[in-house]
Amino acid sequence: MAGLVLVCVAVVFLWDWNWFRGLVEARASTAIGREVQIGRLEVHLGRVTRVVLHDVRVTNPTGFMLSAAAFLVMPTLTVDVAAETYLRTRKLSLPLVQANAPVISMLQMTDGANNWTITPQARPAGGAAASDLAIGDVVINDGKARLEAPLTGTDIAISITTGDSTPRSITIDASGSYARRPITAHVVGGALLSLRDAAPYPIEAELATGDTKLSLKATLQDPLALAGADIDLSIAGQDMGALSSLTGMPIPKTPPYRLAGKLDFGDRQIKFSNIVGLVGSTDLAGTLAVDPKPARPVLNGNMISKSVDMQDLGGFVGSTPGRTTTPGQTKEQVAQVRRAEASTQLLPNTPIEVPHLRAADVHITYRAEHIIGRNVPFDSLEAKLDIEDGHIHLEPARVAVGGGHVTATIDLNPDGDTLVSSLDAKIEHVDIGRILKSSGLGSGRGVIDGTIKLMGSGDSLAAIVGHGDGRLSLNMSRAGDVNALLLDLSGLQLGRAILSALGIPDKEMLRCMIVDAPMRHGVAATTRLVIDTTDHLITGGARADFVREVMEMHLRTDAKHFTVGSLSTPIRIAGPFKDLSVGPDVRELGARGGAAVGLGVLFPPAALLPTIEFGVGETSPCHAPR
C-alpha cells in the first residue's frame, strides 16, 4: 500500500505533460496536412482543463522554398477543454481558444504555388468529427499577417485583433498593394465563433484603392460557405476603368461613378443585383453576375439606363469620356476632356489591349430609353455585347430615330495585337427632319434608308477605319420636303435665301436622294450624289480621307425652270472632320459676278443673263439605271 502511495506521489511530482507533445504534434499535423511543431506543452487539469501550447509553429508545404518564413509562428496558444462534457457525451467542447501574437506569412511563388492552401487529411478512426466539435470564445491578441502574391502584384500587411465587447468582435486592418495599386481596408465582424451558431453573422467593411472606395454592410447566414448573404454594397470612384486591375474584367474608362446594390454568393457565382447609380450624367440599373471558376471568369449582365449621355460611353471606343460639365470630375479629368475637344483628331487612336480582352468572357445586354444631347438625333439605344477569348461581337447594336432605326452588327476578332473588324449596318426609315434639326441645318420631312459596310484591321478605332474598305449607300425615295435654306446655300438663291433667313416659310418637295460612296484603304469617294426636288436638281461629289481625317465636298444646284436671281455656283464643304468650313467656290463666283457687273455697265438689263438658268428638265436621274 505504501508503495502505491509512493508511486502516486512520484507521478504527481515527476509527471511531465511534454511526454504527450509528440502525440499532439502528430495528430495536429495529420489533421491539417502540414507539419505542426510545439516547443512546450502545459496542462492544468480541472472540470475545464486548460492546455497551453508554447512556441507553436506550422511549416510550409513540402517542397516550398526553404528560405520562406514558416506559415504560422505563435508564442502561445491557450485552449480550454470541457473535460466533463467530453467524458459524458464524447463530444469535444472548447469554451475558449486564445491566440497570443500570432504571425502568419502567406506567400505565393512565381509558379503559382502557395502556402496558405490547407488540405485537411481524412479523419482517423475514432477521431472527432467536425459536428462533434463546439468552440466558444475565440480571442486573438495582436495578430499579424503578411500576404505576398507576385502574380497578382499583392503585398499586404494585416493586423488582427478581437475586442473586449460582448459578443466579442474582430477587427482587421490592412494596407499595402493589390494589383500593384495601393490599397487599404478596415473590417469589423462579429464574434469569430458565433460562426458556429445558426444566428446571422454581421460584418462591415470599407476598402479604398486610389480614388476607388468600396463599403459593405452584410449579414451572413452561412459565413464559412459565403452563402445566404445579405450584403449591401456601394462603390464609387473617378474612373470605372480602374476596376479592371482589381477585378480582372475588361472595363473601359468612364467619368466619375457611384453604384449601390445587393451582393450575393450562390450557384458558383458572385452576383451584384438591384444596382442603382450614376456614371457621369448617365443613370444605370440592372444586375451583374461573375462566375470565377472557369479558366477565364465569365461576366453576365443586364443593364438599363432611363437616360444616357453618349459622351459618357466614349471609353468604349477609346475616346475620352464625359464632358467638361460632367459632375464630380477632377481637374485632371476636365483638362483631359478639354484636350480631347481641342484636338483636331476625331477618331480615337487609343490602342485596344487584346490581352486585356482575353482576361474574361463577357455577355451583357444594355438598353437606354432616352439619349441626351442637343446634337444627337437618336431616341433610344439597345445593344448585346459578347466577348469570348478576346473576340468582340456586338449584335444587335440598334439606335432608334423617330419611327426609324439604325441596326448594326460589329465584329472584332483578335489577330496578334490587332483586331480584324467588320461593320454591317442597315438604316431604315430614319427621319431626315430629326437629323437636320439636331445638326442645326434647318428642318424637313422624309425618311432615309441605306446601308453601311466596313472591313478593316488595326489596334485602335482610328487604325481600323484608316485601313478600312467598305461602302456607304443612302437613298430617300419617299416624298418629303427640305427647308429651302439648304437648297439656297447650295445654289446661292439670293432672294429665297433672304426669305428663309427672315423665317418666311418656303419649302420644296424632295422627290428622291441617292448617295453612293465606296471606301478603299480608308478613303471614301462618292460615285453618285444626287438630290432631286420638285424645282431643283442638286448634284455633286465628296471625298473623305479617314487617315488624314479631312473631307472635301462640292454641291451644285440647277433649276429645272427659268430662275431669276440665281447664281448657281457650287458650294464647297472642306477641312478637317472636326472643323469643316462651308462656302461658295470663290473663284467661280467671282468670275460670274464680274461678268454681271461688266454687262450692267453696257446694258443694265443684260446683267440678269448670268443669273438666268434654262433648267435641266423634269426627268430625275435618281431613278436612272445604276
VEXLUM-684375 format. One record per residue (C-alpha): residue number from 1; x, y, z. Coordinates in nm, 2 decimals, decimal comma. Layout:
# VEXLUM-684375
NUM X Y Z
...
END
This chain:
# VEXLUM-684375
1 0,00 0,00 0,00
2 0,28 0,23 0,10
3 0,45 0,15 -0,24
4 0,13 0,25 -0,43
5 0,12 0,58 -0,24
6 0,49 0,65 -0,32
7 0,42 0,58 -0,69
8 0,13 0,82 -0,69
9 0,34 1,09 -0,53
10 0,62 1,03 -0,77
11 0,37 1,07 -1,06
12 0,24 1,39 -0,93
13 0,58 1,55 -0,88
14 0,76 1,39 -1,17
15 0,48 1,39 -1,44
16 0,57 1,59 -1,75
17 0,29 1,67 -1,99
18 0,55 1,72 -2,26
19 0,56 1,35 -2,29
20 0,24 1,39 -2,49
21 0,38 1,67 -2,71
22 0,48 1,44 -2,99
23 0,14 1,28 -2,99
24 -0,03 1,62 -3,01
25 0,20 1,73 -3,29
26 0,13 1,42 -3,49
27 -0,24 1,45 -3,45
28 -0,24 1,82 -3,55
29 -0,01 1,76 -3,84
30 -0,24 1,48 -3,97
31 -0,55 1,70 -3,93
32 -0,42 1,99 -4,15
33 -0,18 1,80 -4,37
34 0,11 2,02 -4,26
35 0,38 1,97 -4,00
36 0,30 2,13 -3,67
37 0,57 2,19 -3,41
38 0,52 2,26 -3,04
39 0,80 2,39 -2,82
40 0,64 2,30 -2,48
41 0,31 2,16 -2,36
42 0,14 2,28 -2,04
43 -0,18 2,13 -1,89
44 -0,39 2,24 -1,59
45 -0,64 1,97 -1,50
46 -1,00 2,05 -1,39
47 -1,36 2,03 -1,50
48 -1,25 2,27 -1,76
49 -0,89 2,17 -1,84
50 -0,66 2,44 -1,97
51 -0,40 2,34 -2,23
52 -0,12 2,59 -2,32
53 0,09 2,53 -2,63
54 0,42 2,72 -2,63
55 0,62 2,82 -2,94
56 0,37 2,68 -3,19
57 0,50 2,66 -3,55
58 0,32 2,55 -3,86
59 0,55 2,48 -4,15
60 0,51 2,54 -4,52
61 0,41 2,27 -4,76
62 0,66 2,01 -4,87
63 0,88 2,14 -5,14
64 0,81 2,51 -5,07
65 1,11 2,74 -5,09
66 1,34 2,67 -4,79
67 1,41 3,04 -4,73
68 1,05 3,13 -4,67
69 0,92 3,21 -4,32
70 0,70 2,95 -4,16
71 0,33 2,97 -4,24
72 0,25 3,04 -3,87
73 0,45 3,13 -3,57
74 0,28 3,19 -3,23
75 0,43 3,23 -2,88
76 0,14 3,07 -2,70
77 -0,20 2,91 -2,79
78 -0,43 2,86 -2,50
79 -0,72 2,61 -2,53
80 -0,98 2,54 -2,26
81 -1,13 2,19 -2,29
82 -1,46 2,10 -2,12
83 -1,34 1,76 -1,98
84 -1,66 1,67 -1,80
85 -1,86 1,73 -2,12
86 -1,63 1,51 -2,32
87 -1,64 1,23 -2,07
88 -2,02 1,24 -2,06
89 -2,10 1,29 -2,43
90 -1,78 1,21 -2,62
91 -1,82 1,55 -2,78
92 -1,53 1,80 -2,77
93 -1,62 2,14 -2,64
94 -1,37 2,42 -2,63
95 -1,51 2,72 -2,43
96 -1,20 2,93 -2,51
97 -0,94 2,94 -2,78
98 -0,69 3,22 -2,74
99 -0,40 3,30 -2,98
100 -0,14 3,54 -2,85
101 0,07 3,74 -3,10
102 0,03 3,50 -3,39
103 0,23 3,59 -3,71
104 0,10 3,44 -4,04
105 0,31 3,46 -4,35
106 0,11 3,39 -4,67
107 0,34 3,35 -4,97
108 0,30 3,27 -5,33
109 0,58 3,15 -5,56
110 0,62 3,26 -5,92
111 0,49 2,93 -6,04
112 0,16 2,99 -5,86
113 0,22 2,75 -5,57
114 0,12 2,90 -5,23
115 0,15 2,81 -4,86
116 -0,20 2,91 -4,75
117 -0,40 2,63 -4,91
118 -0,46 2,38 -4,63
119 -0,57 2,03 -4,73
120 -0,72 1,85 -4,42
121 -0,65 1,48 -4,41
122 -0,91 1,21 -4,37
123 -1,03 1,18 -4,01
124 -0,86 0,89 -3,84
125 -1,07 0,61 -3,69
126 -1,21 0,71 -3,36
127 -1,13 1,08 -3,42
128 -1,38 1,35 -3,35
129 -1,60 1,47 -3,64
130 -1,64 1,84 -3,72
131 -2,00 1,81 -3,60
132 -1,87 1,68 -3,26
133 -1,66 2,00 -3,21
134 -1,80 2,31 -3,04
135 -1,59 2,62 -3,00
136 -1,69 2,90 -2,77
137 -1,49 3,23 -2,74
138 -1,20 3,30 -2,98
139 -0,96 3,56 -2,87
140 -0,68 3,70 -3,09
141 -0,43 3,93 -2,93
142 -0,20 4,14 -3,15
143 -0,23 3,92 -3,46
144 -0,02 4,00 -3,76
145 -0,02 3,86 -4,12
146 0,15 3,93 -4,44
147 0,02 3,84 -4,79
148 0,27 3,83 -5,08
149 0,14 3,72 -5,42
150 0,37 3,84 -5,70
151 0,14 3,70 -5,97
152 -0,13 3,95 -5,88
153 0,10 4,22 -5,76
154 -0,01 4,18 -5,40
155 0,18 4,28 -5,09
156 -0,05 4,35 -4,79
157 0,03 4,38 -4,42
158 -0,26 4,28 -4,20
159 -0,34 4,33 -3,83
160 -0,60 4,12 -3,65
161 -0,74 4,17 -3,30
162 -1,06 4,09 -3,11
163 -1,23 4,34 -2,89
164 -1,35 4,32 -2,53
165 -1,71 4,37 -2,61
166 -1,98 4,11 -2,56
167 -2,02 3,94 -2,80
168 -1,66 3,98 -2,89
169 -1,60 4,15 -3,23
170 -1,30 4,10 -3,46
171 -1,12 4,40 -3,63
172 -0,90 4,36 -3,93
173 -0,69 4,64 -4,08
174 -0,49 4,60 -4,39
175 -0,26 4,82 -4,60
176 -0,03 4,76 -4,89
177 -0,08 4,70 -5,26
178 -0,31 4,48 -5,47
179 -0,27 4,46 -5,85
180 0,03 4,69 -5,79
181 -0,21 4,96 -5,67
182 -0,22 5,10 -5,32
183 -0,50 4,96 -5,11
184 -0,63 5,00 -4,75
185 -0,91 4,81 -4,58
186 -1,09 4,82 -4,24
187 -1,32 4,53 -4,15
188 -1,53 4,47 -3,84
189 -1,70 4,14 -3,78
190 -1,90 3,97 -3,51
191 -1,75 3,72 -3,27
192 -1,55 3,47 -3,46
193 -1,72 3,17 -3,33
194 -2,06 3,29 -3,32
195 -1,98 3,14 -3,66
196 -2,07 2,81 -3,51
197 -2,42 2,92 -3,43
198 -2,71 2,94 -3,67
199 -2,75 3,31 -3,59
200 -2,67 3,55 -3,87
201 -2,31 3,69 -3,87
202 -2,27 4,06 -3,91
203 -1,98 4,23 -4,09
204 -1,89 4,58 -4,21
205 -1,60 4,67 -4,43
206 -1,45 4,97 -4,60
207 -1,19 4,95 -4,88
208 -1,00 5,21 -5,07
209 -0,76 5,19 -5,36
210 -0,66 5,51 -5,52
211 -0,98 5,71 -5,60
212 -1,20 5,39 -5,57
213 -1,39 5,35 -5,25
214 -1,60 5,04 -5,16
215 -1,81 4,99 -4,85
216 -2,03 4,70 -4,75
217 -2,26 4,60 -4,47
218 -2,36 4,24 -4,45
219 -2,53 3,97 -4,26
220 -2,41 3,62 -4,35
221 -2,63 3,32 -4,27
222 -2,35 3,07 -4,36
223 -2,03 3,28 -4,35
224 -1,79 2,99 -4,38
225 -1,95 2,90 -4,72
226 -2,03 3,26 -4,81
227 -2,39 3,16 -4,86
228 -2,72 3,31 -4,76
229 -2,55 3,65 -4,77
230 -2,75 3,98 -4,74
231 -2,49 4,23 -4,84
232 -2,54 4,60 -4,92
233 -2,25 4,71 -5,14
234 -2,17 5,06 -5,26
235 -1,88 5,15 -5,48
236 -1,76 5,49 -5,61
237 -1,47 5,63 -5,80
238 -1,34 5,87 -6,06
239 -1,30 5,61 -6,33
240 -1,46 5,26 -6,35
241 -1,17 5,15 -6,57
242 -0,96 5,14 -6,25
243 -1,16 4,84 -6,15
244 -1,01 4,63 -6,44
245 -0,68 4,56 -6,25
246 -0,88 4,48 -5,93
247 -1,14 4,25 -6,09
248 -0,96 4,11 -6,39
249 -1,26 4,23 -6,61
250 -1,21 4,44 -6,93
251 -1,38 4,76 -6,81
252 -1,34 5,08 -7,03
253 -1,27 5,43 -6,89
254 -1,57 5,62 -6,76
255 -1,65 5,95 -6,59
256 -1,69 5,96 -6,21
257 -1,94 5,70 -6,09
258 -2,12 5,57 -5,79
259 -2,32 5,24 -5,77
260 -2,50 5,06 -5,50
261 -2,68 4,73 -5,48
262 -2,70 4,38 -5,33
263 -2,41 4,14 -5,33
264 -2,47 3,77 -5,30
265 -2,29 3,44 -5,35
266 -2,46 3,13 -5,48
267 -2,48 2,89 -5,77
268 -2,10 2,93 -5,80
269 -2,15 3,30 -5,89
270 -2,08 3,64 -5,74
271 -2,39 3,84 -5,80
272 -2,44 4,22 -5,79
273 -2,81 4,29 -5,82
274 -3,06 4,57 -5,77
275 -2,79 4,81 -5,90
276 -2,87 5,18 -5,90
277 -2,64 5,46 -5,96
278 -2,48 5,71 -6,20
279 -2,19 5,70 -6,44
280 -2,12 6,06 -6,53
281 -2,46 6,20 -6,62
282 -2,60 5,86 -6,71
283 -2,82 5,66 -6,47
284 -2,76 5,29 -6,45
285 -2,95 5,00 -6,31
286 -2,95 4,62 -6,35
287 -2,77 4,31 -6,25
288 -2,42 4,17 -6,30
289 -2,30 3,82 -6,21
290 -1,95 3,67 -6,22
291 -1,86 3,30 -6,24
292 -1,50 3,29 -6,13
293 -1,44 2,92 -6,17
294 -1,36 2,88 -6,54
295 -1,01 2,94 -6,68
296 -1,15 3,28 -6,79
297 -1,40 3,42 -6,55
298 -1,74 3,48 -6,71
299 -1,94 3,81 -6,66
300 -2,31 3,81 -6,74
301 -2,52 4,13 -6,71
302 -2,84 4,30 -6,80
303 -2,82 4,68 -6,76
304 -3,06 4,96 -6,84
305 -3,05 5,35 -6,84
306 -3,35 5,57 -6,84
307 -3,13 5,85 -6,98
308 -2,78 5,82 -7,13
309 -2,53 6,08 -7,23
310 -2,34 5,93 -7,52
311 -2,03 6,12 -7,41
312 -2,02 5,91 -7,10
313 -1,97 5,60 -7,32
314 -1,67 5,74 -7,50
315 -1,44 5,50 -7,33
316 -1,60 5,20 -7,51
317 -1,44 5,33 -7,84
318 -1,12 5,46 -7,69
319 -1,20 5,83 -7,66
320 -1,20 6,05 -7,35
321 -1,54 6,00 -7,17
322 -1,75 6,28 -7,03
323 -1,79 6,65 -7,08
324 -1,63 6,95 -6,91
325 -1,96 6,99 -6,73
326 -1,99 6,63 -6,61
327 -2,03 6,64 -6,23
328 -1,77 6,51 -5,99
329 -1,47 6,52 -6,23
330 -1,12 6,60 -6,10
331 -0,93 6,90 -6,25
332 -0,72 6,65 -6,45
333 -1,03 6,48 -6,59
334 -1,17 6,82 -6,70
335 -0,83 6,90 -6,86
336 -0,83 6,57 -7,04
337 -1,18 6,64 -7,19
338 -1,07 6,99 -7,29
339 -0,76 6,85 -7,47
340 -0,98 6,59 -7,65
341 -1,22 6,86 -7,76
342 -0,94 7,08 -7,88
343 -0,77 6,80 -8,07
344 -0,81 6,81 -8,44
345 -0,84 6,43 -8,43
346 -1,19 6,28 -8,43
347 -1,13 5,91 -8,44
348 -0,98 5,77 -8,12
349 -0,63 5,62 -8,16
350 -0,60 5,47 -7,81
351 -0,47 5,11 -7,86
352 -0,71 4,83 -7,77
353 -0,53 4,59 -7,54
354 -0,60 4,24 -7,68
355 -0,45 4,05 -7,38
356 -0,68 4,25 -7,15
357 -0,98 4,15 -7,36
358 -0,88 3,78 -7,32
359 -0,88 3,81 -6,94
360 -1,25 3,73 -6,91
361 -1,56 3,64 -7,12
362 -1,84 3,90 -7,11
363 -2,20 3,87 -7,21
364 -2,40 4,19 -7,14
365 -2,72 4,34 -7,28
366 -2,78 4,71 -7,25
367 -3,08 4,94 -7,31
368 -3,11 5,32 -7,29
369 -3,46 5,46 -7,31
370 -3,36 5,81 -7,38
371 -3,04 5,97 -7,52
372 -2,92 6,31 -7,40
373 -2,77 6,57 -7,63
374 -2,89 6,86 -7,85
375 -2,67 6,74 -8,14
376 -2,77 6,37 -8,11
377 -3,07 6,28 -8,33
378 -3,12 5,94 -8,17
379 -3,40 5,85 -7,93
380 -3,30 5,52 -7,77
381 -3,03 5,26 -7,78
382 -3,00 4,89 -7,72
383 -2,71 4,65 -7,76
384 -2,59 4,30 -7,69
385 -2,22 4,26 -7,63
386 -2,03 3,93 -7,62
387 -1,66 3,89 -7,56
388 -1,51 3,54 -7,58
389 -1,14 3,49 -7,57
390 -1,09 3,85 -7,68
391 -1,34 3,81 -7,97
392 -1,58 4,10 -7,96
393 -1,93 4,06 -8,11
394 -2,19 4,33 -8,09
395 -2,53 4,22 -8,23
396 -2,76 4,39 -8,24
397 -2,64 4,75 -8,18
398 -2,96 4,94 -8,25
399 -3,05 5,31 -8,22
400 -3,40 5,45 -8,28
401 -3,47 5,77 -8,46
402 -3,83 5,86 -8,45
403 -4,01 5,58 -8,63
404 -3,69 5,45 -8,79
405 -3,37 5,29 -8,67
406 -3,01 5,20 -8,75
407 -2,92 4,84 -8,67
408 -2,56 4,72 -8,68
409 -2,36 4,41 -8,64
410 -2,00 4,47 -8,53
411 -1,73 4,21 -8,51
412 -1,37 4,25 -8,39
413 -1,16 3,93 -8,39
414 -0,80 3,93 -8,24
415 -0,51 3,85 -8,47
416 -0,20 3,90 -8,27
417 -0,21 4,26 -8,13
418 -0,46 4,38 -8,39
419 -0,83 4,33 -8,44
420 -0,97 4,22 -8,77
421 -1,30 4,41 -8,78
422 -1,62 4,43 -8,97
423 -1,93 4,66 -8,95
424 -2,26 4,58 -9,13
425 -2,53 4,85 -9,06
426 -2,87 4,89 -9,20
427 -3,05 5,23 -9,20
428 -3,43 5,20 -9,21
429 -3,69 5,48 -9,23
430 -3,47 5,74 -9,05
431 -3,64 6,08 -9,01
432 -3,43 6,33 -9,20
433 -3,60 6,61 -9,01
434 -3,46 6,48 -8,68
435 -3,11 6,48 -8,83
436 -3,14 6,83 -8,98
437 -3,28 6,98 -8,65
438 -3,02 6,82 -8,43
439 -2,74 6,94 -8,66
440 -2,88 7,29 -8,67
441 -2,92 7,29 -9,05
442 -3,29 7,36 -9,06
443 -3,60 7,13 -9,09
444 -3,76 6,90 -9,33
445 -3,97 6,59 -9,38
446 -3,89 6,25 -9,53
447 -3,71 5,92 -9,44
448 -3,37 5,78 -9,53
449 -3,28 5,42 -9,59
450 -2,94 5,28 -9,66
451 -2,65 5,05 -9,57
452 -2,30 5,10 -9,43
453 -2,04 4,83 -9,47
454 -1,68 4,84 -9,34
455 -1,39 4,59 -9,30
456 -1,06 4,68 -9,16
457 -0,79 4,59 -8,91
458 -0,58 4,77 -8,66
459 -0,52 4,82 -8,29
460 -0,74 5,12 -8,25
461 -1,06 5,26 -8,39
462 -0,86 5,52 -8,60
463 -0,64 5,24 -8,74
464 -0,93 5,01 -8,82
465 -1,12 5,28 -9,01
466 -0,80 5,42 -9,16
467 -0,72 5,08 -9,32
468 -1,09 5,01 -9,40
469 -1,27 4,90 -9,71
470 -1,64 4,94 -9,74
471 -1,93 5,13 -9,88
472 -2,19 5,39 -9,78
473 -2,53 5,38 -9,97
474 -2,82 5,61 -9,88
475 -3,14 5,67 -10,06
476 -3,45 5,88 -9,99
477 -3,73 5,77 -10,22
478 -4,04 5,87 -10,02
479 -4,19 6,22 -10,06
480 -4,07 6,48 -9,82
481 -3,97 6,84 -9,80
482 -3,65 7,02 -9,70
483 -3,60 7,37 -9,58
484 -3,54 7,60 -9,87
485 -3,24 7,74 -9,69
486 -3,04 7,42 -9,76
487 -3,12 7,45 -10,13
488 -3,04 7,82 -10,13
489 -2,70 7,76 -9,97
490 -2,60 7,51 -10,24
491 -2,73 7,73 -10,52
492 -2,70 8,08 -10,37
493 -3,06 8,16 -10,44
494 -3,03 8,52 -10,32
495 -3,39 8,62 -10,29
496 -3,51 8,29 -10,14
497 -3,22 8,28 -9,90
498 -3,33 8,62 -9,76
499 -3,69 8,49 -9,72
500 -3,56 8,18 -9,54
501 -3,34 8,39 -9,32
502 -3,64 8,60 -9,22
503 -3,83 8,29 -9,13
504 -4,08 8,31 -9,41
505 -4,19 7,95 -9,49
506 -4,07 7,84 -9,82
507 -4,03 7,46 -9,86
508 -3,97 7,25 -10,16
509 -4,08 6,89 -10,21
510 -3,80 6,64 -10,21
511 -3,86 6,36 -10,47
512 -3,56 6,14 -10,41
513 -3,20 6,13 -10,29
514 -2,91 5,89 -10,36
515 -2,56 5,88 -10,21
516 -2,32 5,61 -10,30
517 -1,96 5,62 -10,17
518 -1,73 5,32 -10,19
519 -1,43 5,32 -9,95
520 -1,08 5,19 -10,02
521 -0,79 5,19 -9,78
522 -0,95 5,45 -9,56
523 -1,06 5,68 -9,84
524 -1,43 5,71 -9,93
525 -1,53 5,89 -10,26
526 -1,88 5,93 -10,40
527 -1,97 5,77 -10,73
528 -2,31 5,93 -10,71
529 -2,46 6,22 -10,51
530 -2,80 6,33 -10,63
531 -3,08 6,52 -10,46
532 -3,39 6,57 -10,67
533 -3,66 6,82 -10,57
534 -3,97 6,95 -10,75
535 -3,78 7,25 -10,88
536 -3,41 7,18 -10,85
537 -3,15 6,92 -10,91
538 -2,86 6,90 -10,66
539 -2,55 6,71 -10,78
540 -2,20 6,69 -10,65
541 -1,92 6,48 -10,52
542 -1,74 6,42 -10,19
543 -1,41 6,26 -10,08
544 -1,34 6,17 -9,72
545 -0,99 6,06 -9,61
546 -1,01 5,88 -9,27
547 -0,64 5,86 -9,24
548 -0,58 6,23 -9,25
549 -0,94 6,30 -9,12
550 -1,02 6,56 -9,39
551 -1,31 6,59 -9,62
552 -1,40 6,79 -9,93
553 -1,75 6,81 -10,08
554 -1,89 7,01 -10,37
555 -2,26 7,06 -10,43
556 -2,43 7,24 -10,73
557 -2,79 7,33 -10,77
558 -2,95 7,35 -11,11
559 -3,30 7,49 -11,15
560 -3,55 7,28 -11,36
561 -3,72 7,60 -11,48
562 -3,63 7,96 -11,57
563 -3,50 8,12 -11,25
564 -3,41 8,49 -11,20
565 -3,18 8,59 -10,92
566 -2,98 8,27 -10,91
567 -2,60 8,24 -10,90
568 -2,57 7,86 -10,95
569 -2,22 7,83 -10,81
570 -2,11 7,51 -10,64
571 -2,05 7,54 -10,27
572 -1,75 7,38 -10,11
573 -1,76 7,20 -9,78
574 -1,40 7,12 -9,68
575 -1,15 7,08 -9,40
576 -1,08 6,86 -9,10
577 -1,36 6,64 -8,98
578 -1,39 6,84 -8,66
579 -1,37 7,19 -8,83
580 -1,54 7,18 -9,16
581 -1,60 7,51 -9,34
582 -1,89 7,59 -9,58
583 -1,89 7,85 -9,85
584 -1,91 7,91 -10,23
585 -1,63 7,84 -10,47
586 -1,49 8,20 -10,46
587 -1,31 8,18 -10,79
588 -1,61 8,07 -10,99
589 -1,84 8,31 -10,81
590 -1,60 8,60 -10,87
591 -1,58 8,53 -11,24
592 -1,96 8,52 -11,28
593 -2,01 8,82 -11,06
594 -1,75 9,02 -11,27
595 -1,94 8,93 -11,59
596 -2,26 9,06 -11,44
597 -2,11 9,39 -11,35
598 -1,95 9,44 -11,69
599 -2,28 9,37 -11,87
600 -2,45 9,60 -11,63
601 -2,23 9,90 -11,74
602 -2,30 9,85 -12,11
603 -2,66 9,75 -12,09
604 -2,82 9,71 -11,74
605 -3,09 9,45 -11,83
606 -2,81 9,23 -11,96
607 -2,68 9,19 -11,61
608 -2,96 8,95 -11,55
609 -2,83 8,70 -11,80
610 -2,57 8,52 -11,58
611 -2,84 8,46 -11,32
612 -3,09 8,31 -11,56
613 -3,10 7,93 -11,58
614 -3,28 7,75 -11,85
615 -3,33 7,43 -11,65
616 -3,22 7,08 -11,68
617 -3,57 6,93 -11,74
618 -3,81 6,74 -11,53
619 -3,66 6,40 -11,55
620 -3,47 6,30 -11,24
621 -3,16 6,08 -11,26
622 -3,24 5,93 -10,92
623 -3,43 5,65 -11,09
624 -3,18 5,61 -11,37
625 -3,03 5,26 -11,40
626 -2,71 5,23 -11,20
END
